[in-house]
Amino acid sequence: MPEPIAINTDFTVIGAGMAGLSAGLFARRRGLGTLVVGGPSELAYAAGPWDLLGVHPIEQRYLVTDPWMGIEALVKDLPKHPYARIREGDLRAAFAVVLEAFREAGYPYLRLPDGNCEVITSVGTRKRTYCLPHTMWNGVEAWRDRVPCLLVDFQGLKDFSAQQIVATLAERWPDLHARTVVFPDTEHLPEVSPEFLARCLDLPEVRAKLAKLLLPLVEDHEAIGLPAILGHHHSTEVVADLEMRLGVPVFEVPSPPVSVPGLRIRLTFEKLLRQRGARLLLDDRVVRIGPHGDGFQLFLEKGDRAYVVNTRGVLLATGRFLGGGLSADRVRVRETLFDLPVSQPAHRSEWHRKELLDPRGHPINQAGLEVDAQFRPLDQAGAVAFPTLFAAGSVLAHQDWMRMKCGAGLAITTSYAAVDAFVGLSRPARGEA
């Protein structure tokens, strides 16, 4: 293998999911030389909505209407939850930064002034969430007002059935109707994927063909819903063009993974980070890491390419089991890079409750890293493991983001707090990365 390429930087983020990419954005905003390292992330599984807090208390399955009031109650009930370490002003500021950046990048997210909005899902259920991509927002309004609406699916597209959605919502939305059509120029294909259709719709000539196909179906409908396929790189143009051609609002219904909106989120973050001067090594693997001087030294590899990174601060945004931040054997859960202690039940027999659908959830779903007030992981003795090592996102303990519906909020706000803590502790000079 050739000599490793040397990189010197202020702040290195390990992980390229929602927390890691948000952290890179916040670090560049604070003027830090920033490197983001990570392989394929969980964003491909993200349906598009960004949750702040959707359910609390989880054992009562109480749906939260106002997430800010919900967080106030949550931190009183669960004082170890990561939200309890962040002031409300910083929670709001974190979202404001990301939302403004996405607006500037051409993939805006929309929200109500303070409350959660409600959107229908691909199986006809309803979901409360905090922010939605602009491609889905007309669906919020169509559902709220119960306007006459047509849902369209496509021959050969699996895991999305307009008929199923209509059947599930029939009593609540009587003017909702379904049609199945053949997407333009796919008559010969036995199966089509959402990403393929989204890339097709980036082309104006394909949009014209689809609009010509759908226009006779509009009739008295006041909105048209489609699977999440409204463009891969040019969703704003796709929505505007189809609405102009059809004369009614158009919207996406959040769809199962692999999710086009999830891919858009990653592409938008990458675009923003490159524009703002961050260095991205998204296909490289951290093979070794350890303390080095006042910071850390990381060794990265990909094939016959290698890097050695000298950095003053590191943020672990490595996720849980799917992201690879945590690993479980038959005895314990361990953290995969530093072997930091993981908060977890004392015995494996206590990882799960007897009932699969126990309303309290399973204790293993709250396993993760213990941190101090500045989001620095703790060692076995309860002291800070390393002065400039931080953690953010789902690798943190004392949260069940899937059942609490707080995944994006957890990722965005804890990475914001961790970056601010690093800046406040070290005040480093701007680096080279």
C-alpha positions in Angstrom: 0.0 0.0 0.0 1.4 3.5 -0.8 2.3 6.0 1.9 -0.8 7.3 3.6 -2.0 10.8 2.7 -1.8 13.1 5.7 -4.7 15.4 6.7 -4.6 17.9 9.5 -7.9 19.3 10.6 -9.8 20.8 13.6 -12.8 18.5 13.8 -13.5 15.0 12.4 -17.0 13.6 12.3 -17.2 9.8 12.1 -20.5 8.9 10.6 -22.4 10.1 7.5 -26.0 9.7 8.7 -28.3 12.6 9.8 -26.2 13.3 13.0 -22.8 13.2 11.2 -23.8 15.3 8.2 -25.6 17.8 10.4 -22.5 18.0 12.6 -20.3 18.7 9.6 -22.7 21.6 8.6 -22.5 23.1 12.2 -18.8 22.7 12.4 -18.2 24.6 9.1 -20.6 27.3 10.3 -18.4 27.8 13.3 -15.3 28.1 11.1 -13.8 24.7 12.0 -11.6 22.8 9.5 -14.0 19.8 9.1 -13.6 16.3 7.9 -16.6 13.9 7.6 -15.8 10.2 7.4 -18.3 7.5 6.8 -19.7 4.8 4.5 -23.2 4.0 3.5 -25.6 5.6 6.1 -29.1 4.9 7.3 -30.4 7.8 5.3 -31.4 5.5 2.5 -34.1 4.2 4.9 -35.4 7.7 5.8 -38.8 8.3 4.5 -38.4 12.1 4.3 -40.2 13.5 7.4 -38.1 14.9 10.2 -39.5 14.1 13.7 -38.7 16.3 16.7 -41.0 14.4 19.2 -44.0 12.5 18.1 -44.9 10.2 21.1 -44.7 10.7 24.8 -45.2 8.9 27.1 -44.4 5.9 24.9 -46.1 3.4 27.2 -49.3 5.3 26.7 -48.6 5.8 23.0 -49.7 9.4 23.4 -49.4 11.4 20.2 -47.7 14.7 20.7 -49.4 17.7 19.0 -47.0 20.4 20.2 -43.4 19.0 20.2 -42.1 21.8 22.4 -44.6 21.2 25.1 -43.9 17.5 24.6 -40.2 18.0 25.1 -40.8 20.0 28.3 -42.8 17.1 29.7 -40.3 14.5 28.4 -37.3 16.0 30.2 -39.2 16.1 33.5 -40.2 12.5 33.1 -36.9 11.3 31.6 -34.1 13.5 32.9 -31.4 11.4 31.3 -32.8 11.7 27.8 -30.4 13.7 25.5 -32.9 16.5 25.1 -32.6 17.2 28.8 -29.0 18.4 28.1 -30.0 21.0 25.6 -31.7 24.3 26.1 -34.9 25.0 24.2 -33.2 27.9 22.4 -30.5 25.7 21.1 -33.0 23.0 20.1 -34.8 25.6 18.0 -31.5 27.2 16.7 -30.3 23.8 15.5 -33.3 23.2 13.4 -33.3 26.8 12.1 -29.7 26.4 10.8 -30.5 23.1 8.9 -33.8 24.3 7.5 -32.2 27.5 6.2 -29.4 25.6 4.6 -31.8 23.2 2.9 -33.8 26.1 1.6 -30.7 27.7 0.2 -29.7 24.3 -1.4 -33.1 24.1 -3.2 -34.6 21.3 -1.2 -36.8 23.2 1.3 -38.5 21.6 4.3 -41.7 23.1 5.6 -43.3 23.1 9.1 -46.1 24.6 11.1 -45.2 27.5 13.4 -45.0 25.3 16.6 -47.0 22.2 16.2 -46.5 18.8 14.6 -48.3 18.3 11.2 -50.1 15.1 10.2 -49.3 13.2 7.0 -50.7 10.0 5.5 -48.3 7.1 5.0 -47.9 4.5 2.2 -50.0 2.0 4.2 -52.8 4.5 4.9 -51.9 5.2 8.5 -51.3 8.7 9.8 -48.1 10.1 11.1 -47.3 13.2 13.2 -44.1 14.9 12.3 -42.3 18.2 12.7 -40.9 19.0 9.2 -41.7 17.7 5.7 -39.9 18.2 2.4 -41.8 20.6 0.1 -42.7 17.6 -2.1 -45.0 16.2 0.6 -46.5 19.4 2.0 -49.5 19.6 -0.2 -50.5 16.2 1.2 -50.7 17.7 4.7 -53.1 20.3 3.5 -55.1 17.9 1.3 -55.5 15.5 4.3 -56.3 18.3 6.7 -59.1 19.7 4.5 -60.2 16.3 3.1 -60.4 17.7 -0.4 -61.3 15.4 -3.3 -58.0 13.8 -4.0 -56.6 11.1 -6.4 -53.8 8.8 -5.4 -51.8 7.3 -8.3 -49.6 4.2 -8.3 -47.7 2.6 -11.1 -47.6 -0.8 -12.7 -44.5 -2.7 -11.6 -43.8 -0.5 -8.6 -43.8 -2.6 -5.5 -44.5 -1.7 -1.8 -46.9 1.1 -2.7 -50.6 0.6 -3.3 -52.9 3.5 -3.8 -55.8 1.2 -3.4 -54.7 0.0 0.0 -54.3 3.6 1.2 -57.8 4.5 0.0 -59.3 1.4 1.6 -57.6 2.1 4.9 -58.7 5.8 5.0 -62.2 5.3 3.4 -64.2 6.3 6.5 -62.0 9.3 7.3 -61.4 10.6 3.7 -64.4 9.6 1.6 -63.3 11.7 -1.4 -60.0 9.9 -1.7 -59.7 7.8 -4.9 -57.1 5.5 -6.5 -55.8 4.7 -9.9 -53.0 2.5 -11.3 -51.3 3.6 -14.5 -48.3 2.6 -16.5 -45.4 5.0 -16.1 -44.3 6.4 -19.5 -42.1 4.1 -21.6 -42.0 1.3 -19.0 -44.6 -1.0 -20.6 -41.9 -3.6 -21.2 -40.5 -3.6 -17.7 -41.9 -6.2 -15.2 -40.7 -4.0 -12.3 -39.7 -0.4 -11.7 -38.0 1.1 -8.7 -38.7 4.5 -7.0 -35.2 5.8 -7.7 -35.5 4.9 -11.4 -38.8 6.7 -11.7 -37.4 9.7 -9.8 -34.4 10.0 -12.2 -36.8 9.7 -15.2 -38.9 12.6 -13.8 -35.8 14.8 -13.7 -36.2 15.0 -17.5 -38.8 17.5 -18.8 -39.9 15.3 -21.6 -40.8 12.5 -19.2 -42.8 14.9 -17.0 -44.7 16.1 -20.1 -45.6 12.5 -20.9 -46.7 11.7 -17.3 -48.8 14.9 -17.2 -50.5 14.0 -20.5 -51.3 10.6 -19.0 -52.6 12.0 -15.7 -54.5 15.0 -17.0 -57.7 13.1 -18.0 -57.8 11.6 -14.5 -57.8 14.9 -12.7 -61.6 15.6 -13.3 -63.0 17.1 -10.1 -60.0 16.2 -7.9 -58.3 19.1 -6.1 -55.0 17.3 -5.5 -53.0 14.4 -6.8 -50.8 12.2 -4.6 -48.0 10.0 -5.9 -45.3 7.7 -4.5 -42.1 9.5 -3.4 -40.7 9.8 -6.9 -40.9 13.5 -7.8 -37.4 14.0 -9.0 -34.0 12.8 -7.8 -31.9 15.9 -8.2 -34.6 18.4 -9.3 -37.6 17.9 -7.1 -38.5 21.6 -6.9 -38.7 21.8 -10.7 -40.6 18.5 -11.0 -43.3 19.5 -8.6 -43.7 23.0 -10.2 -43.8 21.6 -13.7 -46.4 18.9 -12.9 -48.6 21.3 -11.0 -48.5 23.8 -13.9 -49.4 21.0 -16.4 -52.1 19.4 -14.3 -53.6 22.5 -12.7 -53.9 21.1 -9.2 -51.5 20.6 -6.2 -49.3 17.6 -6.4 -47.6 15.8 -3.5 -45.6 12.7 -2.5 -46.7 10.1 0.0 -43.8 8.9 2.2 -42.8 5.6 0.8 -40.9 2.5 2.2 -37.1 2.2 1.8 -35.0 2.4 -0.2 -36.4 6.0 -0.1 -35.8 8.6 -2.7 -36.4 11.4 -0.1 -33.7 9.8 2.0 -31.3 9.9 -0.9 -32.2 13.5 -1.5 -31.4 14.4 2.1 -27.9 12.8 1.7 -27.2 14.5 -1.6 -28.3 17.9 -0.2 -26.1 17.6 2.8 -23.1 16.6 0.6 -23.7 19.5 -1.7 -23.9 21.9 1.3 -20.8 20.6 2.9 -18.7 20.7 -0.2 -19.9 24.2 -1.0 -18.9 25.3 2.5 -15.5 23.8 2.5 -15.8 20.6 4.4 -13.7 17.6 3.3 -15.8 14.4 2.7 -14.3 10.9 2.7 -17.6 9.0 2.6 -16.3 5.7 1.2 -13.4 5.3 3.6 -13.2 3.1 6.7 -11.7 4.0 10.0 -9.3 1.1 10.8 -7.6 2.5 13.8 -8.0 5.5 16.1 -6.3 6.7 19.2 -5.2 9.7 21.2 -2.4 11.8 19.7 -1.1 14.9 21.4 -4.0 17.1 22.3 -6.3 15.3 20.0 -6.5 12.1 17.9 -4.9 10.3 15.1 -7.1 8.2 12.7 -6.1 5.8 10.1 -8.5 5.4 7.1 -8.4 2.9 4.3 -10.3 2.2 1.1 -8.8 -0.4 -1.3 -5.2 0.7 -2.0 -5.8 4.2 -0.7 -5.0 5.3 2.9 -5.1 8.4 5.0 -3.7 9.4 8.4 -5.7 12.1 10.0 -4.5 14.4 12.8 -7.4 16.1 14.4 -8.1 18.1 17.6 -11.7 16.9 18.1 -13.7 13.8 17.1 -17.5 13.4 17.0 -18.9 9.8 17.1 -22.0 9.9 15.0 -21.8 6.2 14.2 -25.4 5.2 15.0 -26.5 2.1 16.8 -26.5 -1.4 15.4 -27.5 -0.7 11.8 -25.0 2.2 11.6 -22.2 0.1 13.2 -21.6 2.3 16.2 -22.7 -0.5 18.5 -22.2 -4.2 18.2 -23.8 -7.0 20.2 -22.5 -10.5 21.0 -24.0 -13.1 23.2 -22.9 -11.3 26.4 -22.9 -7.6 25.9 -23.3 -4.5 23.7 -20.0 -2.8 22.9 -19.0 0.5 21.2 -17.0 -0.4 18.1 -14.2 2.2 17.8 -13.0 3.0 21.4 -14.7 0.2 23.2 -16.3 2.8 25.4 -18.7 1.5 28.1 -22.3 1.1 26.9 -25.2 1.8 29.1 -27.2 -1.4 28.9 -29.1 -4.0 31.1 -26.9 -5.9 33.4 -27.8 -9.3 31.8 -28.7 -10.3 28.2 -31.9 -11.9 29.6 -33.1 -8.3 30.4 -32.6 -6.9 26.9 -36.1 -7.7 25.9 -39.4 -7.8 27.7 -41.6 -11.0 27.5 -44.1 -9.4 25.2 -42.9 -8.4 21.7 -45.3 -5.4 21.6 -44.9 -4.3 25.2 -46.0 -0.6 25.2 -42.9 0.3 27.3 -40.5 -0.9 24.6 -37.5 -3.1 25.1 -34.6 -1.9 27.3 -32.0 -2.8 24.6 -33.5 0.1 22.6 -32.2 2.6 25.1 -28.6 1.2 25.1 -25.9 3.7 24.2 -23.1 5.9 25.4 -23.3 7.9 28.6 -22.1 11.5 28.2 -21.5 14.5 30.3 -23.2 17.9 29.9 -21.0 18.6 26.8 -21.8 15.3 25.1 -18.4 13.8 25.9 -18.6 10.0 26.4 -17.8 8.7 29.9 -15.4 5.9 30.9 -16.0 3.0 33.3 -15.3 5.3 36.2 -17.9 7.9 35.1 -15.2 10.4 34.1 -14.8 12.0 30.7 -13.0 9.4 28.5 -11.2 12.0 26.3 -11.4 15.8 26.6 -12.2 16.4 22.9 -14.2 13.3 22.0 -17.9 13.8 21.6 -21.0 11.7 20.6 -24.3 12.6 19.0 -27.3 11.0 17.5 -28.7 7.5 18.1 -25.5 6.2 19.7 -26.5 8.1 22.8 -28.1 6.2 25.7 -31.5 6.8 27.4 -33.6 7.3 24.3 -35.8 5.1 22.1 -35.9 7.3 19.0 -37.9 4.9 16.9 -40.8 4.7 19.4 -40.6 8.3 20.6 -40.5 9.5 17.0 -37.6 11.9 17.6 -34.9 10.5 15.3 -34.1 13.6 13.2 -34.5 15.9 16.2 -32.1 13.8 18.2 -29.6 13.8 15.4 -29.7 17.5 14.6 -29.9 18.9 18.1 -27.3 16.7 19.8 -24.8 17.3 16.9 -25.4 21.0 17.3 -24.8 20.9 21.0 -21.6 18.7 20.6 -20.1 21.1 18.1 -20.8 24.1 20.2 -19.3 22.3 23.2 -16.1 21.6 21.2 -15.8 25.2 20.1 -16.4 26.4 23.7 -13.8 24.0 25.2 -11.0 24.4 22.7 -11.3 27.5 20.5 -9.1 25.9 17.9 -7.5 27.7 15.0 -8.9 27.0 11.5 -7.4 23.8 10.1 -6.4 22.6 6.6 -9.3 20.2 5.8 
